[in-house]
């Protein structure tokens, strides 16, 4: 299960915010083998001045259309899979939410499967057979 946090500056239409979340989830499925039903996202809009970012860090020119994506997920993906995810997510966000790919920043935060509980105080990834995870 990835837990996705998406932060944007407030004022975007609801359809654009939804498109960003859907694009991230689609890229997770295509590049990191995340099941389609495994969608958990927290999308937060911030007032101007409350989402701080450098407009030109590492030579990438950003605007107030910036979107910051954090994905907390179980460890085990290769560097190539991660690079493919970054590229695909930026591409999908750009096309589906009508954004500039330069405004998409993504960070992956890895942990272990035993670090997740999906309810009832149980560690389902530890106690359930893998075929039930989908």
C-alpha positions in Angstrom: 0.0 0.0 0.0 1.4 3.3 -0.9 0.1 6.3 1.1 0.2 9.3 -1.2 0.4 12.9 0.1 -0.1 15.6 -2.5 0.4 19.3 -1.7 -0.7 22.2 -3.9 -1.4 25.9 -3.6 -5.1 26.5 -3.2 -7.3 27.7 -5.9 -7.2 24.8 -8.4 -10.5 23.5 -9.8 -11.7 20.2 -8.2 -11.3 18.4 -11.5 -7.6 19.4 -11.7 -6.9 18.2 -8.2 -8.7 14.9 -8.9 -6.7 14.5 -12.1 -3.4 15.0 -10.2 -4.4 12.2 -7.8 -5.6 9.9 -10.5 -2.4 10.5 -12.6 -0.2 9.6 -9.6 -2.2 6.4 -8.9 -2.1 5.3 -12.6 1.7 5.8 -12.6 2.1 3.8 -9.4 0.2 0.9 -11.0 2.0 1.1 -14.3 5.6 1.5 -13.0 5.6 0.1 -9.4 3.0 -2.7 -9.6 0.5 -1.1 -7.2 -2.9 -2.8 -7.4 -5.7 -0.6 -8.8 -7.8 -0.8 -5.7 -4.9 0.2 -3.5 -5.5 3.9 -3.5 -5.0 6.0 -0.4 -4.3 9.7 -0.9 -4.3 12.8 1.2 -4.5 15.9 -0.9 -3.9 19.2 0.8 -4.3 22.7 -0.5 -2.3 25.5 1.1 -2.8 29.3 1.0 -0.2 31.2 -1.0 2.9 31.6 1.1 2.3 28.4 3.1 3.9 26.1 0.5 7.5 27.0 0.3 9.7 25.9 -2.6 12.7 27.2 -4.5 11.7 28.4 -7.9 14.9 27.3 -9.6 16.5 24.5 -7.5 18.7 22.2 -9.6 18.0 24.3 -12.7 14.3 23.4 -12.8 12.1 26.5 -13.2 9.0 26.2 -11.0 5.8 28.3 -10.8 3.0 28.6 -8.3 1.5 25.6 -10.1 3.9 23.5 -8.2 2.7 20.1 -6.9 4.7 18.2 -4.2 4.0 14.4 -4.1 5.2 12.2 -1.3 4.7 8.4 -1.7 5.2 6.2 1.4 5.5 2.6 0.2 7.1 -0.7 1.0 10.7 -1.0 0.0 11.8 -3.3 -2.8 11.6 -1.3 -6.1 14.6 -0.9 -8.3 16.2 2.5 -9.2 15.0 1.9 -12.7 11.4 1.4 -11.6 11.5 4.5 -9.5 12.9 6.6 -12.4 10.2 5.2 -14.6 7.6 6.2 -12.0 8.9 9.8 -11.7 8.8 10.2 -15.5 5.4 8.7 -16.0 3.8 10.5 -13.1 5.1 13.9 -14.3 3.9 13.1 -17.8 0.4 12.0 -16.7 0.0 15.0 -14.3 1.1 17.3 -17.1 -1.4 15.9 -19.6 -4.4 15.0 -17.4 -4.2 18.1 -15.1 -2.9 20.5 -17.7 0.3 21.3 -15.8 3.9 21.8 -16.5 6.1 18.8 -15.7 8.7 21.2 -14.3 6.2 21.9 -11.5 6.0 18.3 -10.3 8.3 17.3 -7.4 8.1 13.7 -6.2 9.7 11.9 -3.2 9.5 8.2 -2.3 9.7 7.2 1.3 10.3 3.5 1.8 9.4 1.3 4.8 8.8 -2.4 5.5 5.6 -4.4 5.0 5.2 -4.9 8.7 5.0 -1.1 9.1 1.4 -1.1 7.8 -2.0 -1.8 9.4 -5.1 -1.5 7.3 -7.5 -1.6 10.2 -8.6 -3.7 13.2 -5.1 -3.3 14.7 -3.7 -6.0 12.4 -0.6 -6.2 10.3 -2.3 -7.6 7.2 0.9 -7.8 5.1 2.3 -10.0 7.8 -0.7 -12.2 8.5 -2.5 -12.5 5.2 -1.3 -14.5 2.2 0.2 -12.3 -0.6 -2.6 -13.2 -3.0 -5.1 -11.4 -0.7 -3.2 -8.1 -0.9 -4.8 -7.2 -4.3 
